[in-house]
Amino acid sequence: MGDFRDLKVYKLSYKLAMEIFHITKKFPKEERYSLTDQIRRSSRSVTTNISESYRKRRYPKHFISKLSDSDAELAETLTWLDFSKDCEYINYEEHTYFINEYEEVGKMLGSMINKPERFIITNG
């Protein structure tokens, strides 16, 4: 079935987390220990929870739980993106781009949560 790195949702969320890392380099220094750290952490957690879920495919409830954690981190990332826009650290176009891309990640997570049997390991 391959590796978690082969999942489209993993690839997209990883790409977005890296883009957030780079865009936050221009955030003000006074945001270093608040907004900057928080948005980097939550965006990375979207991806890390996907990889953790994939390792728990043998246990459907754990698999779904980690995907749910990923979706929750996604919601947090969206909130930090809103703060970033309203504090004028990112512009409208950057904000719109991230929102649209994370909505796509959210749809993929929702599909995995609603149809876990496509990913679950059922035998040895």
C-alpha positions in Angstrom: 0.0 0.0 0.0 3.0 2.2 0.1 4.3 4.8 2.5 2.5 7.7 4.1 4.8 10.0 2.0 2.9 8.6 -1.1 -0.4 10.0 0.1 -1.6 13.1 -1.8 -3.0 14.6 1.4 0.5 14.2 3.1 2.3 15.8 0.1 -0.1 18.8 0.0 -0.1 19.4 3.8 3.7 19.1 3.9 4.1 21.6 1.0 1.8 24.0 2.8 3.6 23.7 6.1 6.9 24.5 4.3 5.3 27.5 2.6 4.0 28.7 5.9 7.5 28.3 7.3 9.0 30.5 4.6 6.2 33.1 4.6 6.5 33.5 8.4 10.2 34.4 8.1 9.0 37.9 7.3 6.7 38.2 10.4 7.7 40.7 13.0 10.2 39.6 15.6 7.7 40.3 18.4 5.5 37.6 17.0 8.3 35.0 17.2 7.0 33.3 20.4 3.3 33.7 19.6 1.7 33.8 16.2 4.8 32.6 14.2 5.5 29.6 16.5 1.8 28.7 16.7 1.1 28.7 13.0 4.3 26.8 12.2 3.5 24.2 14.9 -0.2 23.7 13.9 0.6 23.5 10.1 3.3 20.9 10.8 0.9 19.0 13.1 -1.6 18.6 10.2 1.1 16.7 8.4 2.6 14.8 11.3 -0.8 13.5 12.4 -1.4 12.2 8.9 1.9 10.2 9.1 1.0 9.0 12.6 -2.4 7.9 11.5 -1.0 5.9 8.6 1.1 3.9 11.0 -2.1 3.1 13.0 -4.0 1.7 10.0 -4.2 -1.7 11.8 -6.4 -0.1 14.4 -9.4 1.7 12.8 -10.4 3.8 15.8 -6.8 5.0 16.3 -6.4 5.7 12.6 -9.6 7.9 12.6 -8.6 9.6 15.8 -5.2 10.7 14.4 -6.9 11.9 11.2 -9.4 13.8 13.4 -6.4 15.4 15.3 -5.0 16.4 11.9 -8.3 18.1 11.0 -8.3 19.9 14.3 -4.8 21.2 13.7 -6.0 22.3 10.2 -8.8 24.4 11.8 -6.2 26.0 14.2 -4.0 26.8 11.2 -6.9 28.5 9.4 -7.4 30.6 12.5 -3.8 31.6 12.6 -4.0 32.5 8.9 -6.9 34.8 9.7 -4.9 36.5 12.4 -1.9 36.8 10.0 -4.1 38.5 7.4 -5.8 40.8 9.8 -2.5 41.8 11.4 -1.3 42.5 7.8 1.5 40.0 7.9 0.2 38.2 4.8 -1.9 39.8 2.1 -5.4 38.9 0.8 -4.1 36.7 -2.0 -1.7 34.8 0.2 -4.5 34.2 2.7 -6.9 33.1 0.0 -4.4 30.7 -1.4 -3.7 29.0 1.9 -7.4 28.8 2.8 -8.3 27.2 -0.5 -5.4 24.7 -0.3 -6.2 23.8 3.3 -9.8 23.3 2.4 -8.6 20.7 -0.1 -6.6 19.0 2.6 -9.7 19.1 4.8 -11.8 17.4 2.1 -9.2 14.6 1.7 -9.0 14.1 5.5 -12.8 14.0 5.6 -12.9 11.3 2.9 -10.3 9.3 4.8 -12.3 9.6 8.0 -15.6 8.7 6.3 -14.1 5.7 4.4 -11.3 4.4 6.5 -11.7 0.9 5.0 -9.7 2.1 1.9 -6.6 2.5 4.2 -7.1 0.0 7.0 -4.8 -3.1 7.2 -7.1 -6.1 7.8 -4.6 -9.0 7.8 -1.1 -9.9 9.0 
